[in-house]
Amino acid sequence: MTPSSSHKYLPLGGDAQLFASIEDYTAPGARPATMLLVHGFGESSEAWREWIPIVGADFRVVRPDVRGFGRSTPMPKDFGWSMQLVVDDLKRVVEQCNDGEPVHLVGAKSGSWMSMKLAADHPQLVRSLTVIGGAVKGGATAQWLADIEATGVAAWAAASMKGRFGTMLSAEAIRWWIELTAQTPLSTMQSYLRWVPTVDIAEDVARIRCPTLVIAADAGKLRPLSETTSWQRTIVGSELVTLPCDGWHIGGAKPRECARLTHEFALRHGA
């Protein structure tokens, strides 16, 4: 295999840019389809690191840092987020990092909102969709916002990790996730958390027509399985897989299991 790795900074208007890494570890001469991985709140494209050896064997992988996160330009604390804005960002990634050809789209946590909305609004850009630990409505964030503003991002991350992962990860892995989250700019966290409670794509998901896989925790407390099945069933022909997990961040708690399920699903729907 001949590895190829590059990155792009995509203009977002003004001085803002969106970072995206592009990796192709498929066999020489292969013409692989592209898998686009969209991370959730408080993370960056590094959240997908354990996925690359698994899905990268058969797919070209594009990993953006969502606007404001990772190596993308921080957003100000009074920034006006909207679903249309983040969907347009993803559309820009597909157009500029995959020549507008359809991708196998994967979204985790709040990254699933924008992924599902992209699949609903721009079906020509999505071959298949995998939703990991997803939801269709934003939750209450006032306490998180208050904690972050009072004690800082790193302290909030350390205090909230147990809820994310339950008993699934080692202490060393938890420290890695805390350090990753702590890199998120405070201003991005502030504006993003003010936007989250306004999110509602419940009516949009019923318009999704591409092959769709939903991966959920069987015992997640933030997003009960009954809540997930209530919207998953509105996606025609979608498949649901549950994994044992007593936290709510199933993608981080069970990354290799989620990657293998996604890899198999995407292969079934066109490599």
ABEGO torsion letter per residue (X at the ends): XBBBBBBBBBBAEEABBBBBBBBBABBBGBBBBBBBBBBBBGBBAAAAAAAAAAAAAABBBBBBBBBGBEABBBBBAABBBBAAAAAAAAAAAAAAAAGGBBBBBBBBEAAAAAAAAAAAABAAABABBBBBGBBABBBBAAAAAAAAAAAEAAAAAAAAAAAAAEAABBAAAAAAAAAAAAABBAAAAAAAAAAAAABBAAAAAAABABBBBBBBBAABAABBAAAAAAAAAABBGBBBBBBBBABABAAAABAAAAAAAAAAAAAAAGX
